[in-house]
Amino acid sequence: MTSRPALVLAAAAGCVALGGTAAAQTPPGARDVVVDDVIVTGAPFGVTDRASLLAVDVLDEEDLAVAPAATLGDLVSGLPGVRSTSFAPGASRPVIRGLSGPRVQVLTNGLGMIDASSVSPDHQVAVDPGEARRIEIVRGPSTLVFGGSAIGGVVNIIDDRIPSERPGGVDGHVSAQASTVDDGASFGARLKAAAGPLVLTIDGFSRESSDYAIPVFAESRARLDAEGEAPGDERTVPNTFVRLDQYGAGLGWIGPRGFIGASVKHVDTRYGVPGHAHQPAPPAPEGGAGGVSIGLEQTRYDLRGELTFEAGPFSAARLSAGRADYAHTEFEGAEIGTRFISDGAEARLELVQRERGGWQGVIGAQGLRRTFDAVGDEAYVPRTEIAEQGLYAVQRLDRGGLGVEGGLRLDRRSLESLAGERDFSNVSASAGLFLRPTAPLFLGLSLARNERAPSEVELFARGPHAATGAFEVGNIDLDSEVATSVEATVHYAQGPFEFDLHAYAADYDHFIDLRPTGVDDVDSGLPVFDYVQTDADFRGFEAEAEYRLWESGDRGLTLTGAADRVRASTALGPAARIPPWSATAGLEWASRRFDAGLGVRRVGGQDRTAAFERPTAGYTLVSLKGALRPFDRRNLTVFAEASNLTDAEAREHASFQKDIAPLPGRSLRAGIAWRF
């Protein structure tokens, strides 16, 4: 019998065979030209990565074509300062500088997801990286464009579903891959075609995997010792299956002075959640493992456009708006446990200033209305109506050797539920200074003061929450969280050497924390945790470097390295689930036909824990990857990666599930990507 992964790869190979003579998008020699990335997240007027005070990493189309088929959190985990909640293969959100949940904003084309992913760590983000043409990860609180919900950072998924440029004719992308650790397979395709000023886009993505394999028994030695139990023989994490289907389409009109277009997208996924049953449950339907599984559906509609001006103080006006209907159902076996609903709309209007003498800027307005509701056994947050309005301005003056930038944002957020209602008015501001003492060197220093209004969970929660293993009690009297931060930036690039460093310190007033009360809830038996406010400070750095050891024509050998560390304390003790330090080293070979890389990542142990946490041991992961482009025009790539080659036990300290769900063991992943 032919396996599903083999069928997926065969289907992709067939598509390639039908179009092997199509024109490539990347002409010969283009790979040899180094072009700085232009960052648009947090700087809508566009700033190159080597001239930005923001700490930014970019995954471009070439990176994403060969990236693992994974949830957003797992895909970006391992970038400097970024980890994953690693709750399950179907539900993992980014952790940035030790912060997660409502403090990290996940966006699609600059707008919020309008889902329930920030409510609980077992809730999936309603987007899959398979649809992205580019992902920008901004670390730190200086992203005033997105308000208080981005006090920890931003992950912006940028697609091309609403086209802004007309293709030469028809272009597209087809990809497929399979992995051994979870018997996983994925297939994706997108197409763009023009007819005069009209451009049509169509895309689809499908992913499926089974329970993943691990090198040890799922429960950690620390947990087994605490419970007086011995490890078993099982070498998989039960109930970690994933099935996802996503498809969309867009139509745009592109004229000489701009574009306007609309799109629709639907995502439908079902995934298992390990260790999350209120009580033993019968097997889940559709072949899932026993326990809790989650079915998520969202239909989203977007409108986006831009109009350029030939004269006047503004060069362009940009409008984006989105509306989504989201439903998320938790199944205990075949029975419905809890249903979460999030419906709403968000819009943003920006006026981009015309550049004059190195002066750039943008002013904008943003509005959101959303309804969140939960019904069932785990409806620990009442129905809440949420409204937000924001006004912001970001300015930058760059005179070559010296420059300044700054921003101001005014926000209003109102939350109304059966438990009560609250209104918050917040002011956030940032200022920065940068200089270039020599051409290769960029130095920057920025200050920021950001305010974040509490979320509906922090204000109104009251009930058992199986994902966190706690009976959570919100506090309707919470104040806004205020972060005052300073960040130093160094960019250096000359000859074969490049270096990037960000060092930061952030002090929080009224930091919102979830802390144990020392008592158990009578009905659920879960320990009671209260949302409280305290002071906190976060200190850390992220560094990246590369050195081109040897180059000849289009061939080169490069040594890469990265490291990060964050230390977080509160007035109540160490902050919970703070990732330990990490360091990565790699050796990469690049040429026109073949790329290869060897990577070693060391993550330290974490014994600086909150009162209710267990320490986590450090680990080392080794990986080997390669990519072959057999044709001169480089439009076809065959790739493979062997990860966790030593089959090491690895547990992510930032995860609620670290003691029952280690990271996957040794795996081989192979795939094919074709651009036409």
Sequence and secondary structure as in RCSB ss.txt:
>XXXX:A:sequence
MTSRPALVLAAAAGCVALGGTAAAQTPPGARDVVVDDVIVTGAPFGVTDRASLLAVDVLDEEDLAVAPAATLGDL
VSGLPGVRSTSFAPGASRPVIRGLSGPRVQVLTNGLGMIDASSVSPDHQVAVDPGEARRIEIVRGPSTLVFGGSA
IGGVVNIIDDRIPSERPGGVDGHVSAQASTVDDGASFGARLKAAAGPLVLTIDGFSRESSDYAIPVFAESRARLD
AEGEAPGDERTVPNTFVRLDQYGAGLGWIGPRGFIGASVKHVDTRYGVPGHAHQPAPPAPEGGAGGVSIGLEQTR
YDLRGELTFEAGPFSAARLSAGRADYAHTEFEGAEIGTRFISDGAEARLELVQRERGGWQGVIGAQGLRRTFDAV
GDEAYVPRTEIAEQGLYAVQRLDRGGLGVEGGLRLDRRSLESLAGERDFSNVSASAGLFLRPTAPLFLGLSLARN
ERAPSEVELFARGPHAATGAFEVGNIDLDSEVATSVEATVHYAQGPFEFDLHAYAADYDHFIDLRPTGVDDVDSG
LPVFDYVQTDADFRGFEAEAEYRLWESGDRGLTLTGAADRVRASTALGPAARIPPWSATAGLEWASRRFDAGLGV
RRVGGQDRTAAFERPTAGYTLVSLKGALRPFDRRNLTVFAEASNLTDAEAREHASFQKDIAPLPGRSLRAGIAWR
F
>XXXX:A:secstr
   HHHHHHHHHHHHHHHTTTS  SS TTGGG     EE TT TT EEGGG SSEEEEE HHHHHTS S  HHHH
HTTSTTEEE  SBTTB  EEETTB GGGEEEEETTEE  SSTTT TTS  S  GGG SEEEEEESS  GGG GGG
SSEEEEEE  SS SS  SSEEEEEEEEEETTTTEEEEEEEEEEEETTEEEEEEEEEEEE   B SS SS HHHHH
HHT    S  B SS  EEEEEEEEEEEEEETTEEEEEEEEEEEEEEEETT  SS   B STT  BSEEEEEEEEE
EEEEEEEE SSSSEEEEEEEEEEEEEEEEEEETTEEEEEEEEEEEEEEEEEEE  BTTEEEEEEEEEEEEEEEEE
ETT  S  EEEEEEEEEEEEEEE SSEEEEEEEEEEEEEEEETTEEEEEEEEEEEEEEEE SSTTEEEEEEEEEE
EE   HHHHH EEEETTTTEEEE  TT   EEEEEEEEEEEEEETTEEEEEEEEEEEEEEEEEEEEEEEE TTT 
 EEEEEEEEEEEEEEEEEEEEEEEEEETTEEEEEEEEEEEEEEEETTEE TT    EEEEEEEEE SSEEEEEEE
EEE  B    TT   B  EEEEEEEEEE  STT  EEEEEEEESTT      TT TTTTT     SEEEEEEEEE
 
